[in-house]
Each structure stands twice: as structure tokens, then as C-alpha cells.
Amino acid sequence: MKVKTSITLSGDLLKAIDEYAREYNNRSEFIEEAIRFFIKLLIRRQQEARDLEIIDRRADYLNQEAKEVLGYQVDL
């Protein structure tokens, strides 16, 4: 379902949108696609931050595991 809304954009941003929106049917389609892309980027950043938090929390354990594994290596 599409809902009509009104937003205020700076002139330079609108000019850039018009330049790149030529590949799309209209401004709205271009802006909707840009917002979807940006939201996916924000979601990815949140996931990466959660992953990094988990890795940081487990860093000592993971480092100890890596050290142990390296001990199994033999010189060639």
C-alpha cells in the first residue's frame, strides 16, 4: 500500500535526486529505493555491532583457543 506524504528537501539534494532519478520512473521510486538501501545498511551495521560485542565478550576464550591450536602445529 502506498501512502502519500510530504517532506522538505534542500535544493541541492533535490537537484541530485533529479539527476539520478532519470533511471527510475519518478522521484518517489528513486527515494523509496534509496531509503530501502539505507535501512538495510543500518540493519547490517547493527548486526555487525552485535557480532563485535559477542567477539569482544569472548575474546579471552577465543585467544586461548587459538593459542592452543597453534601448539598443535609442527615445523615443516
N, C-alpha and C positions, 0 to 999 in steps of 0.2 A: 504494500500500500504506500503510495506516495503522498506526502503531506507538504503543502506549500508553506514556506517560511520566508522571512525577510532577514537579511544580515547586512552589516555595513562593512565594506572593504576599502582599503586605501586605493587611491588611483593607480599607483604603480603596480600593486598586486593585481588589480583588475586588468590592467594592460597586459601583464604577463599571462594571466589566465586566458585572455582572449587570443594571445599569440599561440599558446599551446593547445587550446581547446579546439582548434581547427580540425584536429584528428578525431574529435568526438562530435556527436550530433549537436551538442549545445553546451553552454557553460555549466548547467546543472549536472549533466552527466560527467563532465570533467571534474567538477568539485566533489561529487559523490565518490568517484573513483579515487581521487586524491585523499579524501578523508578515510576511506576504507583502508588504503595503503598505510596511512599514518597510524590508524588504530592498530593494525597488525604489527607495525613497528613497536608501538608502545607495549603491546602484549608480549612480544618477543623480548623486549628489554626487561619486563617484569619476570619472565621465566628465567632469563639469564641471571638476574639478580638473586632469585631464589636458589638457582643451581649453585651460584658462587657462595651463597650463605651456607649451603649444605657442605660444600667442599671445604670452606673455611672452618666450619664446626668440626669436620672430620680430619683436618689437616694432619694432626699429630699421628693419628692412626694410619692414615694413608702413607705418610712419610715412613713410618716404621715398617709397613708392609713392603714398600719399595726397597728399603734398605735390606730387608730380609731376602727378597727376591734376588737382589744384586749379589748377595752372598752365595747363591747357587751357581753363579756363572763361573766358568772355568777359563783359564787363559788358553789361548789358541797358539 
